[in-house]
Amino acid sequence: MRCFFAFILMCFALTGCTPYVDSRREAGVAHLVGQSQAPTIAVCYNGLITNEAELQGIANKACLATNKEAKRTGTRYFNCALFTPNTAVFQCQEPIKP
């Protein structure tokens, strides 16, 4: 039983449970096939080790390419990779002017 838990911990360490933007592309195809389609940003994450500030920072960085801000619009569960199963969905919107 100890070996099983050691194996699971090693898998977490090797696969990296860091959040990432799901912007997959198909070879030879110009458009995205992942969950992120402009102006939507989908960030895959593990809810046990990732906080809201990290998710917002990743989404803001992705929206910065178009000079917009990210606003969270929802969460999807169990539709990403095994160790990052959840998806935080953001919309790139025009920044609010003071």
C-alpha positions in Angstrom: 0.0 0.0 0.0 2.9 2.4 0.7 4.2 1.8 -2.8 0.9 2.8 -4.3 0.9 6.1 -2.4 4.5 6.7 -3.3 3.6 6.1 -6.9 0.7 8.5 -6.8 2.9 11.2 -5.2 5.6 10.6 -7.8 3.0 11.0 -10.6 1.9 14.4 -9.1 5.5 15.5 -9.0 6.4 14.4 -12.5 3.3 15.5 -14.3 3.2 19.0 -12.8 -0.1 20.1 -11.5 0.4 23.7 -12.4 -2.5 25.5 -14.1 -2.3 26.2 -17.8 -4.4 27.8 -20.6 -6.1 25.1 -22.8 -5.1 26.4 -26.2 -4.4 23.2 -28.1 -3.9 23.3 -31.9 -4.3 20.5 -34.4 -1.3 19.9 -36.6 -1.8 21.7 -40.0 -4.9 23.5 -38.8 -4.8 27.3 -38.3 -7.6 27.5 -35.6 -7.5 26.3 -32.0 -9.1 23.0 -31.0 -8.8 23.4 -27.2 -11.4 25.0 -25.0 -9.9 28.5 -25.4 -11.5 30.3 -28.3 -11.3 34.1 -28.6 -12.5 35.9 -26.5 -12.9 32.9 -24.1 -9.9 31.8 -22.0 -10.1 28.3 -20.4 -7.6 27.6 -17.6 -7.2 24.0 -16.5 -6.3 23.7 -12.9 -6.3 21.4 -9.8 -8.7 22.9 -7.2 -6.7 21.4 -4.3 -3.5 23.3 -5.0 -4.4 26.4 -7.1 -5.9 29.6 -5.7 -8.1 32.3 -7.4 -5.2 34.8 -7.6 -3.1 32.3 -9.7 -6.0 31.6 -12.0 -6.8 35.3 -12.5 -3.1 36.1 -13.2 -2.9 33.4 -15.9 -6.1 34.6 -17.5 -5.0 38.3 -17.4 -1.7 37.4 -19.0 -3.6 35.6 -21.8 -6.0 38.5 -22.4 -3.2 41.0 -22.3 -2.3 40.1 -25.9 -5.5 41.9 -26.9 -5.2 44.7 -24.3 -8.2 43.4 -22.4 -8.9 42.2 -18.9 -10.1 38.7 -17.9 -13.4 38.3 -16.0 -14.4 34.9 -14.7 -17.6 33.6 -16.0 -17.8 30.1 -14.8 -16.2 26.7 -13.8 -16.4 23.4 -15.6 -15.5 20.2 -13.7 -13.7 17.1 -14.9 -13.0 18.1 -18.5 -9.2 18.6 -18.6 -6.3 16.4 -17.8 -6.2 13.9 -14.9 -4.2 16.0 -12.5 -5.7 19.3 -13.6 -9.4 18.3 -14.0 -11.2 21.6 -13.5 -11.5 24.5 -15.9 -11.9 28.1 -14.9 -13.6 30.0 -17.8 -12.8 33.7 -18.4 -14.0 36.3 -20.9 -11.6 38.9 -22.2 -13.4 42.2 -21.8 -12.6 45.9 -22.3 -11.1 47.3 -19.1 -13.4 49.5 -17.0 -12.4 53.1 -17.4 -12.1 55.2 -14.2 
